[in-house]
């Protein structure tokens, strides 16, 4: 069988359906984050049903921060769009805006905590207050990680590493940011409905 | 997509000692790291069980000879300190469930087999995979050092129910040891999640050409489903642990209310300890399937290979795995029948729990029918797999008793429960892990393990496990509560002293037998017979790699897959196995009519082409 070329009929197997593994992994990460918040909020519901629950109004800043996070998501989407168009100057500007709005969100959330303290709602005390601090605090920590991700993308933009042909990380960053914005809206509506 | 192209190049990577063996991103090295760390933990966890069995089997014995090992934990009278006894029980559970049978099992076999069996160069992210091991290592270090602190390791049971675990002043095992337990578990969860994300991503996105889901080996199905279960349940444990940390260290009252310690009221008001149980068991029940499912996959593969028969009911096997995984999320409250829950709710959870018997029975039926009239080769791996089926059956039967909310009132927290879960989940899963080691050792280390020692190991362990756990059913029905330090004060229980002694002696013998395995394992790594390319005549892709596969697994191209992995003893075939990479066009003598159709599909685009192939 040396160097003989034979002609054979071979069934060609299909290449399995696949997605970019990094993006796929990102989505799985989001699932874990969502499961964690789902479990905290369902613990909230279970605990609330048992009575002895302190009722209080949500601080005004939470309304403001909700608006901020929505606006930041719009900027993020615009940054993504500009990256696709290879407009790096715009990308830098828009990512910076998003990051600044993210920081503003954190500051406003912190002001919200201070308003809670003024309303005599503390971390240590009735679980209704403790839950509020834990939920908002956990979300803030995740948002902080997203801001770090944004800064990494900003650095990448300055090194000309973002282009229409190299969008994986930009897409992941956008997904993460939108997810955390959506997560906050879910938490906010949840807290409004179940106080 | 750049990752794909990178993987396809996949040449062998060369590095120095540190990058090759310590901070390696190669899935095979990481798998071995998990295996060896897991074995070290298994030894520690097993030793702990023998220590507390000494106390339970020989309550009057003088144990001062253990002083060199346990020091101050042996009291002046030569007894194990009662609080240390609680810590031993707690750590035995924690170590075995999480460190051995979760990380040691999934970490080893998911890591090792997923890329090799689906035909991938490595995991989706080698770096994350490495990180997963090192988070596990960090977690292990913290847990291990908690064994040596003056207040002892955590002592509130592996389920760490508050308020006991939430109040450092409650027992010494709730002090620093519990804090370290919580921190270690937080890192452990991160490690599991990193691993799980990688396993799922790899299975779904990096399969080789032709490896459709219907052609996946059942091992891979099991690892995939296990990873999904872990991904959905571990974040819940993380949330539960987080709230517990806040209760312990920051004064919140999620789980604490109306507690008096030493006659003094604590300020905590409004918490609910049952809330913790809900959160914990929402992880805890899926967790027992995280422990069990991978071994069910491993067993499917080993039983089919060594029976030289296709697995019976491939689809039913996948379906039952899925059914078990889904049901595992809706049965958690059967651990809580006696918490004062609404009896109607209890009935619902009872019904859902009993339904699990159906997919489990499907699995046992399929294992038995696969072996039925097969040319069974009793390799050590096969024996351990059969042992798994035996334990899964005997232990599963008692699950039907315990799942009844009314029967559970009598049996709750007795040794009947201990017997049940040690057989169905502990021993069964342990046997699956050992079967996996015996079966894939040639691929891991390029050498064969000694079969004779394997037989000795199997038979003593198999009989030993039954000698340990079977009597526990009687002890449990008699009403012995678990976790008790001593029963000598209860006249009723004096009739069972002998039985407890038998259990303890069997436990000691079983533990000692594991050293035969350990010797065999270490000896064979260096001195074992060199392994042939495909020692078990197996169909899956891992046996197409060289004896010592480098980073990248295949020196040349990744093989293409044409058929399912269970073409054993196909009528008409030349050999009793046809590997997955053999196209149907090369086996006209054994093809079924519908398989011939696959070749004949000439002219249809993307299904067939004429290939010019050069033989050298």
Interface residues (C-beta under 8 A of the other chain):
Chain A: X1 X2 X3 X4 X5 X6 X7 X8 X9 X10 X11 X12 X13 X14 X15 X16 X18 X19 X20 X21 X22 X24 X25 X28 X29 X31 X32 X33 X35 X36 X39 X40 X43 X46 X47 X50 X52 X53 X123 X124 X125 X126 X127 X130 X131 X134 X138 X166 X168
Chain B: X1 X2 X3 X4 X124 X125 X128 X193 X196 X197 X198 X200 X201 X202 X204 X205 X206 X207 X208 X209 X210 X211 X212 X213 X231 X232 X233 X234 X235 X236 X238 X239 X240 X242 X243 X246 X250 X251 X252 X253 X254 X269 X270 X271 X272 X275 X278 X279 X282 X560 X561 X562 X583 X584 X585 X598 X599 X601 X602 X606 X607 X608 X609 X610 X611 X612 X613 X614 X615 X616
